[in-house]
Amino acid sequence: MASILEGVDQRTKLAGHNRLELLLFRLTGDQRFGINVFKVQEVIQCPPLTQLPKCHPVVCGVAHLRGKTIPVMDLSMAIGARPQLRDGSGYVIITEYNRSTQGFLVNTVDRIINMGWQQIQPPPKGTGKESYLTAVTQFERELIEIIDVEKVMKEVIGGSDHISEGVIDKNGKILEQHVLVVDDSSVARNQILRVLDQLEVEGTVAKDGQEALDILGRWKSEGRNLNEFLAMIISDIEMPRMDGYTLTANIRKDPAMKDLYVLLHTSLSGVFNQAMIEKVGANKFLAKYDPDDLARVVQQRLKQHVAMCNGT
């Protein structure tokens, strides 16, 4: 099954063209789900798992692969559905999210499909805050659901949103700065907003690149000087309708926006993104999610922005 991902390195040409490839899989029912191929390291038949005492019930155990110990989570159980059989059947999708490697136990793996991000839509209205969907799409007249993996990991693994003591520069606190936060995951948006709140910085939220571009266009039509009003844009890469690469490319094409500071803040792998930020013109890449690292980058940019606005 690992062969399903052969040639994944050649797929980097899709990025920057508002396209992606989804690996389709099923959990305990007939519903098909999708995950971005760029987050997948490999797909394997479920290996022997070592049980861990007092671990989260969603964690099936740990797998030992090529000298690494990788936690394996029951993705079906994590989203509130019927648990997978833990009899050695099924497949494990090995992924890289938020600076860590983990596996997700699924029932079957289907295929890889090539799509445009404009074909990926936000979840239907009414799904509610408790929903685990971050997006949906259609394939073969069937609804494909894309799970908010960041929400799953936050609930299972946890993690602090609090900035550590000494990271906030209290002597250099800068007021009246504004940040545009762009992310399709409600968990990720809230994490960023909590960091901004601790820094006493005001933020506006967009759920995807298209909404962010619409907000920027509205501010521009209102006569705002975006370079003075907006200190920075913190954007995810993977988003419905318009991804972060395409958002950045569109910003750079607009004379009124081309100098805006764009931080791509994503759970995708760093090596790939370092090349892509140069291609699309982003200012910086930061891997999710460490509140201290984010706070440092934001504070550094705020100081630069103030100096720029003051002409110093």
Contacts in CASP RR format, 6 or more apart in sequence:
PFRMAT RR
TARGET T0000
AUTHOR 0000-0000-0000
METHOD contacts of the structure
MODEL  1
MASILEGVDQRTKLAGHNRLELLLFRLTGDQRFGINVFKVQEVIQCPPLT
QLPKCHPVVCGVAHLRGKTIPVMDLSMAIGARPQLRDGSGYVIITEYNRS
TQGFLVNTVDRIINMGWQQIQPPPKGTGKESYLTAVTQFERELIEIIDVE
KVMKEVIGGSDHISEGVIDKNGKILEQHVLVVDDSSVARNQILRVLDQLE
VEGTVAKDGQEALDILGRWKSEGRNLNEFLAMIISDIEMPRMDGYTLTAN
IRKDPAMKDLYVLLHTSLSGVFNQAMIEKVGANKFLAKYDPDDLARVVQQ
RLKQHVAMCNGT
1 43 0 8 1.000
1 44 0 8 1.000
1 45 0 8 1.000
1 91 0 8 1.000
1 109 0 8 1.000
2 42 0 8 1.000
2 43 0 8 1.000
2 44 0 8 1.000
4 23 0 8 1.000
4 43 0 8 1.000
4 109 0 8 1.000
4 111 0 8 1.000
4 112 0 8 1.000
5 23 0 8 1.000
5 37 0 8 1.000
5 40 0 8 1.000
5 42 0 8 1.000
5 43 0 8 1.000
5 112 0 8 1.000
8 37 0 8 1.000
8 38 0 8 1.000
8 40 0 8 1.000
11 21 0 8 1.000
11 37 0 8 1.000
11 38 0 8 1.000
12 272 0 8 1.000
12 275 0 8 1.000
12 276 0 8 1.000
14 20 0 8 1.000
14 21 0 8 1.000
14 114 0 8 1.000
15 38 0 8 1.000
15 243 0 8 1.000
15 245 0 8 1.000
15 272 0 8 1.000
15 276 0 8 1.000
16 243 0 8 1.000
16 245 0 8 1.000
16 246 0 8 1.000
16 249 0 8 1.000
16 276 0 8 1.000
16 279 0 8 1.000
16 280 0 8 1.000
17 246 0 8 1.000
18 116 0 8 1.000
18 117 0 8 1.000
18 118 0 8 1.000
18 242 0 8 1.000
18 243 0 8 1.000
18 245 0 8 1.000
18 246 0 8 1.000
19 114 0 8 1.000
19 115 0 8 1.000
19 116 0 8 1.000
19 117 0 8 1.000
20 36 0 8 1.000
20 37 0 8 1.000
20 38 0 8 1.000
20 114 0 8 1.000
20 115 0 8 1.000
20 116 0 8 1.000
20 117 0 8 1.000
20 120 0 8 1.000
20 238 0 8 1.000
20 243 0 8 1.000
21 36 0 8 1.000
21 37 0 8 1.000
21 38 0 8 1.000
21 112 0 8 1.000
21 113 0 8 1.000
21 114 0 8 1.000
21 115 0 8 1.000
22 34 0 8 1.000
22 35 0 8 1.000
22 36 0 8 1.000
22 37 0 8 1.000
22 112 0 8 1.000
22 113 0 8 1.000
22 115 0 8 1.000
22 137 0 8 1.000
22 144 0 8 1.000
22 146 0 8 1.000
23 34 0 8 1.000
23 35 0 8 1.000
23 36 0 8 1.000
23 37 0 8 1.000
23 40 0 8 1.000
23 43 0 8 1.000
23 93 0 8 1.000
23 109 0 8 1.000
23 110 0 8 1.000
23 111 0 8 1.000
23 112 0 8 1.000
24 32 0 8 1.000
24 33 0 8 1.000
24 34 0 8 1.000
24 109 0 8 1.000
24 110 0 8 1.000
24 111 0 8 1.000
24 112 0 8 1.000
24 113 0 8 1.000
24 139 0 8 1.000
24 144 0 8 1.000
25 32 0 8 1.000
25 33 0 8 1.000
25 34 0 8 1.000
25 35 0 8 1.000
25 91 0 8 1.000
25 93 0 8 1.000
25 106 0 8 1.000
25 107 0 8 1.000
25 108 0 8 1.000
25 109 0 8 1.000
25 110 0 8 1.000
26 32 0 8 1.000
26 33 0 8 1.000
26 106 0 8 1.000
26 107 0 8 1.000
26 108 0 8 1.000
26 110 0 8 1.000
27 33 0 8 1.000
27 75 0 8 1.000
27 76 0 8 1.000
27 79 0 8 1.000
27 81 0 8 1.000
27 84 0 8 1.000
27 106 0 8 1.000
27 107 0 8 1.000
28 76 0 8 1.000
28 81 0 8 1.000
28 82 0 8 1.000
28 83 0 8 1.000
28 84 0 8 1.000
28 107 0 8 1.000
29 81 0 8 1.000
29 82 0 8 1.000
29 107 0 8 1.000
31 143 0 8 1.000
31 145 0 8 1.000
32 110 0 8 1.000
32 139 0 8 1.000
32 142 0 8 1.000
32 144 0 8 1.000
32 145 0 8 1.000
33 106 0 8 1.000
33 144 0 8 1.000
33 145 0 8 1.000
33 146 0 8 1.000
33 147 0 8 1.000
34 144 0 8 1.000
34 145 0 8 1.000
34 146 0 8 1.000
34 147 0 8 1.000
35 93 0 8 1.000
35 95 0 8 1.000
35 146 0 8 1.000
35 147 0 8 1.000
35 149 0 8 1.000
36 238 0 8 1.000
36 268 0 8 1.000
37 112 0 8 1.000
38 268 0 8 1.000
38 269 0 8 1.000
38 272 0 8 1.000
39 95 0 8 1.000
39 96 0 8 1.000
39 97 0 8 1.000
39 149 0 8 1.000
39 267 0 8 1.000
39 268 0 8 1.000
40 93 0 8 1.000
40 94 0 8 1.000
40 95 0 8 1.000
41 94 0 8 1.000
41 95 0 8 1.000
41 96 0 8 1.000
41 101 0 8 1.000
42 94 0 8 1.000
43 91 0 8 1.000
43 92 0 8 1.000
43 93 0 8 1.000
43 94 0 8 1.000
43 109 0 8 1.000
44 65 0 8 1.000
44 91 0 8 1.000
44 92 0 8 1.000
44 94 0 8 1.000
45 90 0 8 1.000
45 91 0 8 1.000
45 92 0 8 1.000
46 72 0 8 1.000
46 88 0 8 1.000
46 89 0 8 1.000
46 90 0 8 1.000
46 91 0 8 1.000
46 92 0 8 1.000
46 105 0 8 1.000
47 63 0 8 1.000
47 64 0 8 1.000
47 65 0 8 1.000
47 92 0 8 1.000
48 63 0 8 1.000
48 88 0 8 1.000
49 60 0 8 1.000
49 61 0 8 1.000
49 62 0 8 1.000
49 63 0 8 1.000
49 72 0 8 1.000
49 86 0 8 1.000
49 88 0 8 1.000
50 61 0 8 1.000
50 62 0 8 1.000
50 63 0 8 1.000
50 64 0 8 1.000
51 61 0 8 1.000
52 59 0 8 1.000
52 61 0 8 1.000
52 62 0 8 1.000
55 61 0 8 1.000
56 156 0 8 1.000
56 157 0 8 1.000
57 77 0 8 1.000
58 73 0 8 1.000
58 74 0 8 1.000
58 77 0 8 1.000
58 78 0 8 1.000
58 152 0 8 1.000
58 156 0 8 1.000
59 71 0 8 1.000
59 72 0 8 1.000
59 73 0 8 1.000
59 74 0 8 1.000
59 156 0 8 1.000
60 72 0 8 1.000
60 73 0 8 1.000
60 74 0 8 1.000
60 84 0 8 1.000
60 86 0 8 1.000
60 105 0 8 1.000
61 71 0 8 1.000
61 72 0 8 1.000
62 69 0 8 1.000
62 70 0 8 1.000
62 71 0 8 1.000
62 72 0 8 1.000
63 69 0 8 1.000
63 70 0 8 1.000
63 72 0 8 1.000
63 92 0 8 1.000
63 103 0 8 1.000
64 70 0 8 1.000
65 94 0 8 1.000
68 101 0 8 1.000
70 94 0 8 1.000
70 101 0 8 1.000
70 102 0 8 1.000
70 103 0 8 1.000
71 102 0 8 1.000
71 103 0 8 1.000
72 92 0 8 1.000
72 102 0 8 1.000
72 103 0 8 1.000
72 104 0 8 1.000
72 105 0 8 1.000
73 102 0 8 1.000
73 103 0 8 1.000
73 104 0 8 1.000
73 105 0 8 1.000
73 152 0 8 1.000
73 156 0 8 1.000
74 83 0 8 1.000
74 84 0 8 1.000
74 86 0 8 1.000
74 105 0 8 1.000
75 84 0 8 1.000
75 104 0 8 1.000
75 105 0 8 1.000
75 106 0 8 1.000
75 147 0 8 1.000
75 152 0 8 1.000
76 82 0 8 1.000
76 83 0 8 1.000
76 84 0 8 1.000
76 105 0 8 1.000
76 106 0 8 1.000
76 107 0 8 1.000
77 83 0 8 1.000
77 84 0 8 1.000
78 132 0 8 1.000
78 152 0 8 1.000
78 155 0 8 1.000
78 156 0 8 1.000
79 132 0 8 1.000
79 147 0 8 1.000
79 152 0 8 1.000
80 132 0 8 1.000
84 90 0 8 1.000
84 105 0 8 1.000
84 106 0 8 1.000
84 107 0 8 1.000
86 105 0 8 1.000
89 107 0 8 1.000
90 105 0 8 1.000
90 106 0 8 1.000
90 107 0 8 1.000
90 108 0 8 1.000
91 105 0 8 1.000
91 106 0 8 1.000
91 107 0 8 1.000
91 108 0 8 1.000
91 109 0 8 1.000
92 103 0 8 1.000
92 104 0 8 1.000
92 105 0 8 1.000
92 106 0 8 1.000
93 103 0 8 1.000
93 104 0 8 1.000
93 106 0 8 1.000
93 109 0 8 1.000
94 101 0 8 1.000
94 102 0 8 1.000
94 103 0 8 1.000
95 101 0 8 1.000
95 102 0 8 1.000
95 103 0 8 1.000
95 104 0 8 1.000
95 149 0 8 1.000
96 267 0 8 1.000
96 268 0 8 1.000
96 269 0 8 1.000
97 149 0 8 1.000
97 150 0 8 1.000
97 153 0 8 1.000
97 267 0 8 1.000
97 288 0 8 1.000
98 150 0 8 1.000
98 153 0 8 1.000
98 267 0 8 1.000
98 287 0 8 1.000
98 288 0 8 1.000
98 289 0 8 1.000
99 267 0 8 1.000
99 287 0 8 1.000
99 288 0 8 1.000
99 289 0 8 1.000
99 290 0 8 1.000
100 157 0 8 1.000
102 153 0 8 1.000
104 149 0 8 1.000
113 139 0 8 1.000
115 137 0 8 1.000
115 139 0 8 1.000
117 239 0 8 1.000
117 240 0 8 1.000
117 241 0 8 1.000
117 242 0 8 1.000
117 243 0 8 1.000
117 246 0 8 1.000
118 241 0 8 1.000
118 242 0 8 1.000
119 137 0 8 1.000
119 138 0 8 1.000
120 135 0 8 1.000
120 136 0 8 1.000
120 137 0 8 1.000
120 146 0 8 1.000
120 239 0 8 1.000
120 240 0 8 1.000
120 241 0 8 1.000
121 135 0 8 1.000
121 136 0 8 1.000
121 137 0 8 1.000
121 240 0 8 1.000
121 241 0 8 1.000
122 135 0 8 1.000
122 136 0 8 1.000
122 184 0 8 1.000
122 207 0 8 1.000
122 208 0 8 1.000
122 240 0 8 1.000
122 241 0 8 1.000
123 131 0 8 1.000
123 133 0 8 1.000
123 134 0 8 1.000
123 135 0 8 1.000
123 136 0 8 1.000
124 136 0 8 1.000
127 133 0 8 1.000
129 186 0 8 1.000
131 148 0 8 1.000
132 147 0 8 1.000
132 148 0 8 1.000
132 151 0 8 1.000
132 152 0 8 1.000
133 145 0 8 1.000
133 146 0 8 1.000
133 147 0 8 1.000
133 148 0 8 1.000
134 146 0 8 1.000
134 147 0 8 1.000
134 148 0 8 1.000
134 149 0 8 1.000
134 150 0 8 1.000
134 151 0 8 1.000
134 184 0 8 1.000
134 185 0 8 1.000
134 240 0 8 1.000
135 146 0 8 1.000
135 184 0 8 1.000
135 239 0 8 1.000
135 240 0 8 1.000
136 143 0 8 1.000
136 144 0 8 1.000
136 145 0 8 1.000
136 146 0 8 1.000
137 143 0 8 1.000
137 144 0 8 1.000
137 146 0 8 1.000
138 144 0 8 1.000
148 185 0 8 1.000
148 186 0 8 1.000
148 187 0 8 1.000
149 267 0 8 1.000
150 185 0 8 1.000
150 187 0 8 1.000
150 188 0 8 1.000
150 267 0 8 1.000
150 288 0 8 1.000
150 289 0 8 1.000
151 185 0 8 1.000
151 186 0 8 1.000
151 187 0 8 1.000
154 187 0 8 1.000
160 291 0 8 1.000
161 190 0 8 1.000
161 191 0 8 1.000
161 194 0 8 1.000
161 195 0 8 1.000
161 291 0 8 1.000
162 194 0 8 1.000
162 198 0 8 1.000
162 291 0 8 1.000
163 195 0 8 1.000
163 198 0 8 1.000
163 199 0 8 1.000
163 291 0 8 1.000
163 292 0 8 1.000
163 295 0 8 1.000
164 291 0 8 1.000
164 292 0 8 1.000
167 292 0 8 1.000
167 295 0 8 1.000
167 296 0 8 1.000
168 198 0 8 1.000
168 199 0 8 1.000
168 295 0 8 1.000
168 299 0 8 1.000
169 299 0 8 1.000
172 303 0 8 1.000
173 199 0 8 1.000
173 200 0 8 1.000
174 302 0 8 1.000
174 303 0 8 1.000
174 306 0 8 1.000
175 200 0 8 1.000
176 202 0 8 1.000
177 201 0 8 1.000
177 202 0 8 1.000
177 231 0 8 1.000
177 302 0 8 1.000
177 305 0 8 1.000
177 306 0 8 1.000
178 201 0 8 1.000
178 202 0 8 1.000
178 203 0 8 1.000
178 204 0 8 1.000
178 229 0 8 1.000
178 230 0 8 1.000
178 231 0 8 1.000
179 196 0 8 1.000
179 201 0 8 1.000
179 202 0 8 1.000
179 203 0 8 1.000
179 204 0 8 1.000
179 230 0 8 1.000
179 231 0 8 1.000
179 232 0 8 1.000
179 233 0 8 1.000
179 234 0 8 1.000
179 298 0 8 1.000
180 203 0 8 1.000
180 204 0 8 1.000
180 206 0 8 1.000
180 212 0 8 1.000
180 215 0 8 1.000
180 216 0 8 1.000
180 230 0 8 1.000
180 232 0 8 1.000
180 233 0 8 1.000
180 234 0 8 1.000
180 235 0 8 1.000
181 189 0 8 1.000
181 192 0 8 1.000
181 193 0 8 1.000
181 196 0 8 1.000
181 203 0 8 1.000
181 204 0 8 1.000
181 205 0 8 1.000
181 206 0 8 1.000
181 234 0 8 1.000
181 235 0 8 1.000
182 205 0 8 1.000
182 206 0 8 1.000
182 207 0 8 1.000
182 208 0 8 1.000
182 209 0 8 1.000
182 211 0 8 1.000
182 212 0 8 1.000
182 233 0 8 1.000
182 234 0 8 1.000
182 235 0 8 1.000
182 236 0 8 1.000
182 239 0 8 1.000
182 244 0 8 1.000
182 247 0 8 1.000
183 189 0 8 1.000
183 192 0 8 1.000
183 205 0 8 1.000
183 207 0 8 1.000
183 234 0 8 1.000
183 235 0 8 1.000
183 236 0 8 1.000
183 239 0 8 1.000
183 265 0 8 1.000
184 207 0 8 1.000
184 208 0 8 1.000
184 236 0 8 1.000
184 238 0 8 1.000
184 239 0 8 1.000
184 240 0 8 1.000
185 236 0 8 1.000
188 236 0 8 1.000
188 288 0 8 1.000
188 289 0 8 1.000
189 205 0 8 1.000
189 207 0 8 1.000
191 289 0 8 1.000
191 291 0 8 1.000
192 234 0 8 1.000
192 265 0 8 1.000
192 294 0 8 1.000
193 203 0 8 1.000
193 205 0 8 1.000
194 291 0 8 1.000
195 291 0 8 1.000
195 294 0 8 1.000
195 295 0 8 1.000
195 298 0 8 1.000
196 202 0 8 1.000
196 203 0 8 1.000
196 298 0 8 1.000
198 295 0 8 1.000
199 295 0 8 1.000
199 298 0 8 1.000
199 299 0 8 1.000
199 302 0 8 1.000
201 231 0 8 1.000
201 298 0 8 1.000
201 302 0 8 1.000
204 215 0 8 1.000
206 212 0 8 1.000
206 214 0 8 1.000
206 215 0 8 1.000
207 239 0 8 1.000
207 240 0 8 1.000
208 239 0 8 1.000
208 240 0 8 1.000
208 241 0 8 1.000
208 242 0 8 1.000
209 235 0 8 1.000
209 239 0 8 1.000
209 241 0 8 1.000
209 242 0 8 1.000
209 243 0 8 1.000
209 244 0 8 1.000
209 246 0 8 1.000
209 247 0 8 1.000
210 241 0 8 1.000
210 242 0 8 1.000
210 247 0 8 1.000
211 241 0 8 1.000
212 233 0 8 1.000
212 235 0 8 1.000
212 242 0 8 1.000
212 247 0 8 1.000
213 242 0 8 1.000
213 247 0 8 1.000
213 250 0 8 1.000
213 251 0 8 1.000
216 226 0 8 1.000
216 251 0 8 1.000
216 257 0 8 1.000
216 260 0 8 1.000
219 226 0 8 1.000
219 229 0 8 1.000
219 230 0 8 1.000
220 226 0 8 1.000
220 256 0 8 1.000
220 257 0 8 1.000
226 256 0 8 1.000
226 257 0 8 1.000
226 260 0 8 1.000
227 259 0 8 1.000
227 260 0 8 1.000
227 308 0 8 1.000
228 309 0 8 1.000
230 260 0 8 1.000
231 261 0 8 1.000
231 301 0 8 1.000
231 302 0 8 1.000
231 305 0 8 1.000
232 260 0 8 1.000
232 261 0 8 1.000
232 262 0 8 1.000
232 263 0 8 1.000
232 298 0 8 1.000
232 301 0 8 1.000
232 302 0 8 1.000
232 305 0 8 1.000
233 251 0 8 1.000
233 260 0 8 1.000
233 261 0 8 1.000
233 262 0 8 1.000
233 263 0 8 1.000
234 263 0 8 1.000
234 265 0 8 1.000
234 294 0 8 1.000
234 298 0 8 1.000
235 244 0 8 1.000
235 247 0 8 1.000
235 248 0 8 1.000
235 262 0 8 1.000
235 263 0 8 1.000
235 264 0 8 1.000
235 265 0 8 1.000
236 244 0 8 1.000
236 264 0 8 1.000
236 265 0 8 1.000
236 266 0 8 1.000
237 243 0 8 1.000
237 244 0 8 1.000
237 245 0 8 1.000
237 264 0 8 1.000
237 266 0 8 1.000
237 268 0 8 1.000
237 273 0 8 1.000
238 244 0 8 1.000
238 266 0 8 1.000
238 268 0 8 1.000
242 250 0 8 1.000
244 264 0 8 1.000
244 280 0 8 1.000
245 264 0 8 1.000
245 276 0 8 1.000
245 279 0 8 1.000
245 280 0 8 1.000
246 280 0 8 1.000
247 262 0 8 1.000
248 262 0 8 1.000
248 264 0 8 1.000
248 280 0 8 1.000
248 281 0 8 1.000
248 282 0 8 1.000
249 280 0 8 1.000
249 281 0 8 1.000
251 257 0 8 1.000
251 258 0 8 1.000
251 260 0 8 1.000
251 262 0 8 1.000
252 258 0 8 1.000
252 280 0 8 1.000
252 281 0 8 1.000
261 283 0 8 1.000
261 301 0 8 1.000
261 304 0 8 1.000
261 305 0 8 1.000
262 281 0 8 1.000
262 282 0 8 1.000
262 283 0 8 1.000
262 284 0 8 1.000
263 282 0 8 1.000
263 283 0 8 1.000
263 284 0 8 1.000
263 285 0 8 1.000
263 286 0 8 1.000
263 297 0 8 1.000
263 301 0 8 1.000
264 273 0 8 1.000
264 276 0 8 1.000
264 277 0 8 1.000
264 282 0 8 1.000
264 284 0 8 1.000
264 285 0 8 1.000
264 286 0 8 1.000
265 286 0 8 1.000
265 288 0 8 1.000
265 289 0 8 1.000
265 294 0 8 1.000
266 273 0 8 1.000
266 285 0 8 1.000
266 286 0 8 1.000
266 287 0 8 1.000
266 288 0 8 1.000
267 287 0 8 1.000
267 288 0 8 1.000
267 289 0 8 1.000
270 285 0 8 1.000
270 287 0 8 1.000
273 285 0 8 1.000
274 285 0 8 1.000
276 282 0 8 1.000
276 285 0 8 1.000
277 283 0 8 1.000
277 284 0 8 1.000
277 285 0 8 1.000
284 297 0 8 1.000
286 293 0 8 1.000
286 294 0 8 1.000
286 297 0 8 1.000
END
